[in-house]
Amino acid sequence: MLLGRLQPVIGLDVGSSAIKMVHLSEKGGEYTLEHYGVRELDPDAIVDGAVMDAGHVADTIRALFDASKLRGRQVAISVAGNSVIVKKIHVPIMSADELAESISWEAEQYIPFEINDVHLDFHIVEAADESTPSGKMPVLLVAAKKERVSELVTLVQEAGLKPMVVDVDAFGLENIFCTNYGVGDRVTGLVNIGASVININILLQGMTAFTRDISMGGDRYTEDIQKALNISFAEAERAKRGEAIEGIDPEHVLAMMQRTGGEMAAEIGRTFDYFRTTSQVGQVDKVLLSGGASRAAGLQEQIAERLGLPVQMLNPFEHIHMGKGIDTARLHDVAHQLGVAAGLATRRVNDR
């Protein structure tokens, strides 16, 4: 959305289980965290990315902004899941203007949606690699279903905000990783585990080499516990978080979580296996975890074992200054949930 000059925006991550907000100021190329917030949603407000209770979600967004006392209302939002396709393609060498004219035709070969039903965008990758055919150039193609984008934009507008940038979750992670850890020349896997979607973005020199969204997440733990113990979703959610519930053996809950975590780690592992067998980029050096479900008991260790790689938690504020009044103790507890929102907060109106 090209509106106005390069103005700052507030990062707003509308997840299936919570709304996350991050406001960063910038001076001299360095960022300062001015505000952040997390508000949980009712369990059935958003299901598998589909908004079931727009009024509740809009009210939650509005309450989050009101509590922060933010004056700004311009936000960057993002989409993910099966309504988004990100694919690296090779097209004949041409200018950006020429590609903009022909991108719809080029995309039809790669997008499994009706081309008129999606918003298209692209980024010309500066450096070709060994897989680039002669006379071609690598391009990162992005397609998002118009229905999903329109739904999210309308929802945010109903909360009294102005959506100025629509991004993709995986790119939000990429932005905040590069902001904190630099570009470097290593191959890094970013894995963001939300309530219903796992975003995977594998970076080479700070640029996306491969990305995939997996339709599973932290809610799988809750659903498995709920079914096995015949308890409510709310009780299962509390059990997942390690809270004591009368009549429930915590060791039994932990064993179930280990099984579910193993399934999740296996699915993540299959994605990395596919990347290794289809890409000439090389071996992934390390993996950084984020997302609300990334701290599930034993999951980090299970992923590390399955991948055979060092796995660490991503700190979205590793090299970001703290503004006045920031509750750093509270921030430490929720920082793992704020990666996408923080990445969105680095965006500017009219940037690419």
N, C-alpha and C positions, 0 to 999 in steps of 0.2 A: 504494500500500500504506500504509494508515493505521495506523502503529504508534508509540505513544508521543508524546512532546512534540517540539517543533521541534529536532531534534538534527542535528549536522553529519554528513555522509557523505563517503566517499572516492569520487572520480570514477573509474570503471572503463570504459574503452572497449575492447570486444572486437572487434577488426578482423579482416579476412581474412588479413592478413600479420603483424600484431603486436598485442600487448596493451599498452595504455597506461594509466598510473595517475597521478592527481594528488591530493594532499592539501593543502587550504587551511585555514588557521585564519582566524577573523574577529574583529575587535575594533573597535567604533565605526564599523561600516560599511566598514572597510578590510580587505583580504585580505592574508595572508602565505603564500607558498609554503613549505610545510614538507617535503614529499617529492614526488618524481616518479620515474617509471621507464618504460622501454620494453623489451619483450622480444619478439624475433621468433618467429614460429611456423614450423613446417615448411610447405612450399608447399601440401601437400594436406590440411592439418588442417581448414581451412574453405574451401569452394569455393562461390562465388556465394551466400554467406551461410549455406549449410548446413554444419553441423558434421559432419565426416567422422571425426574422431579426437578424441572427447570427452576421453579420458584424457590425451592430450598437451596439449590446451588447458587443462584443469584443472590439470595439473602446472605448466604455464607460468605461469598466474595465481598459483598457490601459491608458486612460486619467486620471482616478482616481489615479492610481499608479504613473504616471508621475508627477502629481501635488503634490503628497506627497513627491516626491524625495526619495522614499524608494529604497534601494539597494537590499533588499531581494526579492526573487521571489517565494519562497516556500509558498504554501497556503494550508489551510484547507477549504474545501467546504462542502456543505450539500444539502440533498434532502428532499422533503416533498410531501404531497399530496397523490393522489390515486395510485402513483407508488411505495409507501412504505407501508409495513405492519410491525407493532411492536406489538408483542403479548407475554404475559406471559404464558408459558406452563409448564407442569410437565413431566419429563422423568425419567426413571430408574436411580438410583444413579450410577454414573460412573465418571471417571476422565475427565479432560478437553480434553486430547488427544483422549480418546475414543469417547467423544461427537463430536469432530471435524470430526472423521471418519464417524459417523452415523447421523450427523445433517441433511443431505439431506433427508434421509428416515424419520426422525422424523418430519421434516418441511412439508413434503407432506400432512400430515394430517390437517394442519392448514393454508396453503398458497393457496389462490384462483388463483394462477398463475401457469403456467408450471414451474416446478422446474428448468429446464435448462435455463429458461429465466430470472432468478434472481440471484443476489449476496446474499449470506447468511452470517450472522454473529450471534454470540450469546454471552450472558454474564450469567454465573452461579450466581444466587442470593445466597448470603452467608447464609441468615437466612430463613428457611422455616417458613410458617405461618399456621394458622389453616386450610386453604384450601388445604394444601399440603397432598396428599394421602400417606399412609404408603409405604415405599420403593421407594419413588419418591423424586426428587429434583426440585425446581423451577428454570426455565431458561427464560431469556428474549431473545426472538427470533426476529431477524430483517431480513427482506427481501426487497431488492430494485431491481426494474426492471433494467436489464443490459442496455437496450436501453436508459433509462433516465440517468443513471450514465455515460454511454459513451458519450452521447450528452453534458452533463455538463463538463466532463473532456476535451473533444475536444474544447469546447468553451473557456475554461480557458487557454488551451494551445495556442489557436490562439491569445490570448491577450498577449502572451509572458510569461506566468506564469507556475509554476510547481506544479500541484496538488499532494500533498503528503498524505493527509488524506481526506477520504470521510465519512462524518458523517450524522446525521439526525437532522433536525431543533430542534425537541423536546429535544434531548440530549444536543444540544448547550445551550438551555435555562437552562437545569438542571445544566450544568457545571458552568455557570456564576452565577446562584442562589447560589449554594454551595460555590463558591469562595467568594461571598459578604455577605451571610447571615448565613453560616455555615449549618451543617447537622440538628442538633436538633432532637426532637422526635415528632414534629408536622406533621400534614398532610397539605400540601400546594398545591394549584392549580396554575399552571403557564399557562397563556392564552396569546398567542402571536397573535395579529390580523394584518395580512399583507394585501396586496392589493387583493389577490385572495384565500388565505388559512388562516385558523385559526388553530394554533397548540395548543393543550391542553396536558399538562403533569402534572399528579397528583403524587406528591412525598410523600413517607413515609420514614422518616429518611434519606432524601437526595437521595433516590433511586426511580426510576420509579415504580409506582404501577399500573398506567393506562395511556395510551396515545391514542389520536385520532386526526386526521386532518380533519377539516371541509372545504369543497370546497366553501367557501364564504369569503368575506373580504371587505376592504374599497372600492373596485371598485363597490360594490353593491350600495353604496350611489350615486356614480357618475352616474351609469347607470340609477338608478331610477329618479334622477334629470333630466338627459338628455332626457329621454323618456317623462316625465311629462311636461317639459317646451319646448320640441322640440328645443334644443340648441345643440351646438357641445360638444364633450367629454371634450375638453379643457375648454370651458366656464363652463360646469357642475363641473369640477374639481375645478375651481376657486370659484364657488359658494359654493361648499362643504367646502372650506377652509375659508369661511366668507368674501371673497372679494366682493366688490360692483360691480354689473353688471347692465348696463343700461336696464331698463324695467323689471327687476327681483325683486320681493318683497322678501327681506331677511327673513321675517317672514314665508312666504310660503315655502321657502327652508328649514328653521329650522323645520317646521312641517313635511315635507317629511322625513327629517333626523331622526326625532323622530320615525316615523313609521318603517323606515328601521332598525334603532337601536334596536327597540323592537323585530323585527324578528330575528336579530342577537343574542340578549340576550336570546331569547326563544330557539334558537338552541344550544347555549352554555349551557343553563339550562337543556335541555334534555340530554346532554352528562353527566353532573354532576348527574342528576337523575339516569341514567343508572349505573353510577359508584356506587352510594349509594346502589342500589338494587342488584347489582351483586358482590360486594366486601365485605369482612369482615374486611377491614382496619379500617373503622370507619368514623366519620364525618370529612369533610374538615374543617380546622380551619380558613384559610384565602386564598384569591386569589390575585395574583400579575399579573398586566396587562403589556404588552409591545407590540411593533409593530407599524408600521406607522399609522394605523387607530385607535389605542387605545385611541387617544385624540379626536376622533370625538365628537362633541357637545352632551353632555348628556349620552354618551354610558357607561361610568364608573358607573354612578348612576343607569342606567337601568339594568346593569349586577348585581350590588349589590342587587337591589330590587328583581330581578328574583331568585337569588341564596339564598337570605337571609343570606349573609355572608359579612364580611368586605372585600372590594376590594380596593387595593392600586396600585400605579404605581411601577413597578420594576425599580430600578436604577442599571444598570449593572456596575456602577463605584462607588458604595456606599463605598467600602473599598479598592479601587484601587488608588494608588498614581498618581499624575499628573506629566508628564514629562515636560521638558522645551519647551516653545513655544505653549503649549496647550491652545487654545482659550476656556476657560471654559464657557463663555457666549454663544458661538455658540454650545458648547457641550451640554449645558442644553437644547437647543432647539431641538436637534436631538438624545439625548441619548435614548429615548424610541424606536428608530428604530434600535439600535445597539446591542440588547440583543443576538441575534443569532451569529452575527459576533464576539462579545466579547467572547462568550462561545467557539467558534471555535478557537479563538486566544489562549486559554488556553491549546489546544491540543499540542501534540508533535509527531514527526515522530516515528512510531513504538510503541506508547502507545496503550492501549486498553481502 
